[in-house]
């Protein structure tokens, strides 16, 4: 039942997560590009604050996704660590079914491609900085 609820939540959140991650990647890319042409301290401070805010938003999205993945793994591990060998046979069979279902990873996906995790945070930052470097190269 819990797995079904998480699956339903995943169906509703994937588009929102994709939109937020792609928008943040675009913002970071543009701010990094603008930062290369500014020399005024107040503009640099404003850009740094904006970039920090966007990075915080992306980090929180990815951190919550990582917590969900860790919780899913912890649930299956704790079921495995029970003293199942001391249970009656009927309960052992039920536990095996529950264990099989709990081994399916529950994670929020973005556009069905990959789970949102700390690795996603690193990939978004790397992509944004790469796009900013390409934009800088093409326009200069």
Buried (B, 14 or more C-beta within 10 A) or exposed (E): EEBEEBEEEBEEBBEEBBEBBBEBBBBBBBBBBBBEEEEEEEEEEEBEEBBEEBBEBBBEBBBBBBEBBEEBBEBBEEBEEEEEEEEEEEEEEEBEEBBEBBBEEBBBBBEEEEBBBEEBBEBBBEBBBEBBBEBEEEEE
